Amino acid sequence: MSQTRNILIAVAAAAGIGAILWYHYGRDLLPDAAAPSTVPEAATTPSSAPAPAASAPAYRVPEQSAAQPDFVLPELAGSDSAVRGELEGLVGRQPLEAWLIPNQIVRRWVVFIDSLDRDGVPLPQRPARHVAGVPVVEQRDGQLVLGAANAQRYAALMTLVRSVDAERLVSFYFRYYPLFQRAYGELGYGQRDFNTRLIEVLDHLLATPSVDGPIVLTQPKVLYQYADPQLEALSFGQKAIIRLGADDATLVKAKLRQIRAVIVTRALPADAAPR
């Protein structure tokens, strides 16, 4: 069963977001100590075939968002220093050092976000470090369930999620949007708009079902899986949110909803005339 981690600063941090959501990854059970923390540039490819045409409404990021005094948009290949500095201003230096993989930041986030409604991406390509430890499980009424104490693994992450200001995060995202769009184009999506894809993924994550009561697991081999086949069939991103536990899942979804609302409010409908 995939480990959670990242949805946000998603969507954040995608705290974001995401990063919601961005902080739950890997395979549950054993730590991925042998996995490298960096990945060759050529490896940043989609986890599966490009998604079909977006079902989400198309919202265009205004071009003047990047036109600010003294702001010079860096090239994608050399953007890590500037992007890291801005994110540090958003969430603080210590949380950033604790979670963020500091190279190919924009590319990693684009690949990761694009994978959330499918099967995720390999650990070396993800934008944030995995949550420490292994899943906390317990026996209850003859069943293997995800333990209530498992939520404590994500306490530091939830503190980060709470701290993310949706308005400031979206301002950063819009300012650097040309880089996100360029990285998205490198994945083979042509001229398809990344902002529309982001909204599509946010809507998918917000549709994650709520789970009442214990989450029953199975362990057919080494990794844990959800015993409920409907839960096991969910996407990487939705499984990650469920694994947080009911309270933290509610918190993450509320933050993602805030971020989505700010994006839609500030963006332009696809058919709007340029301003």
QUIGI-V669373 format. One record per residue. N is the residue number from 0. OMEGA is omega in whole degrees, -180 to 180 (none if undefined). NEAR is the number of other C-alpha atoms within 8 Angstrom. D_CENTER is the distance of its C-alpha to the mean C-alpha in Angstrom with 1 decimal. Layout:
{{N | OMEGA | NEAR | D_CENTER} {N | OMEGA | NEAR | D_CENTER}}
This chain:
{{0 | -174 | 8 | 17.4} {1 | 180 | 10 | 13.9} {2 | -178 | 12 | 12.9} {3 | 171 | 16 | 10.0} {4 | none | 14 | 7.8} {5 | none | 22 | 4.9} {6 | 171 | 22 | 3.4} {7 | -155 | 20 | 4.8} {8 | -159 | 18 | 6.8} {9 | 80 | 18 | 4.0} {10 | 167 | 17 | 5.0} {11 | -149 | 18 | 7.4} {12 | none | 20 | 8.1} {13 | none | 17 | 5.0} {14 | -167 | 21 | 7.4} {15 | 178 | 23 | 7.0} {16 | -73 | 19 | 5.7} {17 | -113 | 20 | 4.0} {18 | none | 17 | 3.6} {19 | 126 | 21 | 4.6} {20 | -176 | 22 | 4.1} {21 | -173 | 25 | 3.3} {22 | -176 | 18 | 7.0} {23 | -178 | 13 | 8.3} {24 | -179 | 14 | 9.7} {25 | 176 | 11 | 13.1} {26 | -178 | 10 | 16.1} {27 | 172 | 12 | 17.5} {28 | -177 | 9 | 21.0} {29 | 177 | 7 | 21.6} {30 | -178 | 8 | 19.9} {31 | -174 | 7 | 18.9} {32 | -177 | 4 | 21.3} {33 | -177 | 4 | 22.6} {34 | 179 | 7 | 19.4} {35 | -179 | 6 | 19.5} {36 | 177 | 7 | 17.1} {37 | -177 | 8 | 17.7} {38 | 178 | 9 | 17.9} {39 | -177 | 6 | 20.4} {40 | -177 | 6 | 19.5} {41 | -176 | 5 | 20.9} {42 | -178 | 7 | 18.4} {43 | -179 | 12 | 15.4} {44 | -179 | 7 | 16.0} {45 | -179 | 11 | 14.4} {46 | 177 | 10 | 14.2} {47 | -178 | 5 | 16.8} {48 | 178 | 5 | 18.9} {49 | -179 | 7 | 17.7} {50 | 178 | 5 | 16.8} {51 | -179 | 4 | 19.8} {52 | -175 | 4 | 20.6} {53 | 173 | 9 | 18.2} {54 | 180 | 5 | 19.4} {55 | 175 | 9 | 17.7} {56 | -179 | 7 | 20.0} {57 | 177 | 9 | 20.1} {58 | -176 | 11 | 19.7} {59 | 178 | 11 | 20.7} {60 | -179 | 11 | 19.7} {61 | -177 | 10 | 23.1} {62 | -175 | 6 | 24.5} {63 | 179 | 6 | 26.0} {64 | -179 | 10 | 22.8} {65 | -175 | 11 | 23.1} {66 | 179 | 8 | 26.8} {67 | -180 | 7 | 27.3} {68 | 176 | 4 | 30.3} {69 | 178 | 4 | 30.0} {70 | 177 | 7 | 26.5} {71 | -180 | 4 | 26.4} {72 | 180 | 6 | 23.4} {73 | 171 | 7 | 23.1} {74 | -178 | 7 | 23.0} {75 | -176 | 9 | 19.7} {76 | -178 | 6 | 21.2} {77 | -172 | 7 | 22.3} {78 | -172 | 11 | 19.5} {79 | -176 | 12 | 18.0} {80 | -179 | 7 | 20.6} {81 | -179 | 8 | 20.3} {82 | 179 | 10 | 16.5} {83 | 179 | 10 | 16.6} {84 | 179 | 8 | 19.5} {85 | 179 | 9 | 17.9} {86 | 177 | 11 | 14.8} {87 | 176 | 10 | 17.5} {88 | -179 | 8 | 19.3} {89 | -171 | 10 | 16.5} {90 | -179 | 12 | 15.6} {91 | -176 | 9 | 18.5} {92 | -175 | 8 | 19.5} {93 | 178 | 6 | 19.5} {94 | -179 | 9 | 15.9} {95 | 179 | 11 | 14.8} {96 | -179 | 7 | 17.1} {97 | -171 | 7 | 16.1} {98 | -167 | 11 | 12.4} {99 | 166 | 9 | 11.9} {100 | -165 | 11 | 13.2} {101 | 179 | 7 | 15.6} {102 | -178 | 6 | 16.4} {103 | -171 | 10 | 15.3} {104 | -177 | 12 | 12.5} {105 | -180 | 13 | 12.1} {106 | -179 | 11 | 12.6} {107 | -178 | 12 | 10.1} {108 | 179 | 10 | 7.2} {109 | 179 | 11 | 9.0} {110 | -178 | 16 | 9.6} {111 | -180 | 14 | 6.2} {112 | -179 | 11 | 5.2} {113 | -177 | 11 | 8.8} {114 | -169 | 13 | 8.8} {115 | 179 | 13 | 6.9} {116 | 176 | 13 | 10.3} {117 | -173 | 10 | 12.3} {118 | -179 | 9 | 12.7} {119 | 179 | 12 | 9.9} {120 | 179 | 11 | 11.2} {121 | -176 | 8 | 13.8} {122 | -178 | 8 | 13.2} {123 | -178 | 9 | 14.9} {124 | -174 | 13 | 12.5} {125 | -171 | 13 | 9.3} {126 | -176 | 12 | 8.5} {127 | 180 | 11 | 9.2} {128 | -177 | 12 | 12.0} {129 | 178 | 12 | 12.2} {130 | -177 | 12 | 13.7} {131 | 176 | 6 | 17.4} {132 | -179 | 7 | 19.9} {133 | -179 | 8 | 20.2} {134 | 177 | 8 | 19.9} {135 | -179 | 9 | 22.7} {136 | 179 | 9 | 24.7} {137 | 176 | 8 | 28.2} {138 | 178 | 8 | 31.0} {139 | -180 | 7 | 31.9} {140 | 177 | 4 | 34.7} {141 | -180 | 5 | 34.7} {142 | 175 | 8 | 31.0} {143 | -177 | 11 | 28.1} {144 | 174 | 12 | 25.5} {145 | -175 | 13 | 22.3} {146 | 179 | 8 | 24.0} {147 | -179 | 7 | 23.5} {148 | 180 | 7 | 23.3} {149 | -179 | 12 | 20.0} {150 | -179 | 10 | 18.2} {151 | 177 | 6 | 19.7} {152 | -174 | 10 | 17.5} {153 | -175 | 10 | 14.7} {154 | -180 | 8 | 17.1} {155 | 178 | 7 | 16.2} {156 | -180 | 8 | 12.4} {157 | 174 | 10 | 13.6} {158 | 178 | 8 | 16.0} {159 | 180 | 11 | 13.4} {160 | 180 | 17 | 11.6} {161 | -174 | 8 | 15.2} {162 | -175 | 7 | 16.1} {163 | 176 | 14 | 13.7} {164 | -175 | 7 | 15.9} {165 | -179 | 11 | 14.5} {166 | -179 | 8 | 17.5} {167 | 179 | 8 | 17.2} {168 | -180 | 14 | 13.5} {169 | 176 | 11 | 14.4} {170 | 176 | 9 | 17.6} {171 | -178 | 9 | 15.9} {172 | 180 | 8 | 13.7} {173 | -179 | 11 | 16.9} {174 | -179 | 10 | 19.0} {175 | -174 | 10 | 17.2} {176 | 179 | 10 | 16.4} {177 | 178 | 7 | 19.0} {178 | 177 | 10 | 17.2} {179 | 179 | 12 | 13.9} {180 | 180 | 11 | 16.5} {181 | 179 | 9 | 18.4} {182 | 179 | 12 | 15.7} {183 | 178 | 13 | 14.9} {184 | 179 | 11 | 18.6} {185 | -179 | 8 | 18.9} {186 | 177 | 10 | 17.1} {187 | -179 | 7 | 20.1} {188 | 178 | 9 | 19.2} {189 | -177 | 6 | 22.1} {190 | -180 | 5 | 22.3} {191 | -172 | 6 | 19.7} {192 | -179 | 9 | 17.8} {193 | -179 | 9 | 14.1} {194 | 176 | 11 | 14.1} {195 | 178 | 13 | 15.4} {196 | 179 | 11 | 12.8} {197 | 179 | 10 | 10.0} {198 | 178 | 11 | 12.3} {199 | -180 | 11 | 12.8} {200 | 177 | 12 | 9.3} {201 | 178 | 11 | 9.3} {202 | 178 | 9 | 12.8} {203 | -179 | 10 | 12.0} {204 | 179 | 12 | 9.7} {205 | 178 | 9 | 12.5} {206 | 179 | 6 | 14.9} {207 | -179 | 9 | 14.0} {208 | 175 | 6 | 17.5} {209 | -179 | 6 | 18.8} {210 | 178 | 8 | 20.6} {211 | 178 | 5 | 23.9} {212 | -177 | 4 | 25.6} {213 | 175 | 7 | 25.0} {214 | -176 | 8 | 22.5} {215 | -178 | 11 | 24.9} {216 | 168 | 13 | 24.0} {217 | 178 | 9 | 26.0} {218 | -176 | 8 | 26.3} {219 | 177 | 7 | 28.0} {220 | -180 | 5 | 27.8} {221 | -173 | 6 | 25.7} {222 | 174 | 10 | 22.3} {223 | 174 | 12 | 21.8} {224 | 173 | 10 | 21.1} {225 | 179 | 12 | 21.2} {226 | 178 | 9 | 24.8} {227 | -178 | 8 | 24.2} {228 | 178 | 7 | 23.9} {229 | 176 | 6 | 22.1} {230 | -179 | 9 | 19.2} {231 | -179 | 10 | 19.3} {232 | -180 | 6 | 19.1} {233 | 179 | 8 | 15.8} {234 | 175 | 10 | 12.7} {235 | -176 | 13 | 10.4} {236 | -180 | 13 | 7.7} {237 | 176 | 14 | 10.8} {238 | -180 | 13 | 12.4} {239 | -180 | 15 | 9.8} {240 | 180 | 14 | 10.4} {241 | -177 | 13 | 14.1} {242 | 179 | 7 | 14.4} {243 | -171 | 13 | 13.8} {244 | -171 | 10 | 17.1} {245 | -176 | 10 | 18.3} {246 | -179 | 7 | 18.4} {247 | 176 | 10 | 15.0} {248 | 177 | 11 | 13.5} {249 | 179 | 8 | 15.6} {250 | -179 | 9 | 14.5} {251 | -179 | 16 | 10.8} {252 | 177 | 10 | 11.9} {253 | 179 | 8 | 14.4} {254 | 178 | 15 | 12.1} {255 | 179 | 20 | 10.0} {256 | 177 | 10 | 13.6} {257 | -178 | 9 | 14.8} {258 | 179 | 14 | 12.4} {259 | -178 | 10 | 13.2} {260 | 180 | 8 | 16.8} {261 | 179 | 11 | 17.1} {262 | -177 | 9 | 15.7} {263 | 180 | 9 | 18.2} {264 | -175 | 6 | 21.0} {265 | -177 | 7 | 20.9} {266 | 178 | 10 | 20.4} {267 | 171 | 11 | 23.4} {268 | -175 | 8 | 24.1} {269 | -176 | 7 | 24.4} {270 | -180 | 5 | 28.2} {271 | 179 | 6 | 28.7} {272 | 177 | 4 | 31.0} {273 | -179 | 4 | 29.7} {274 | none | 3 | 30.5}}
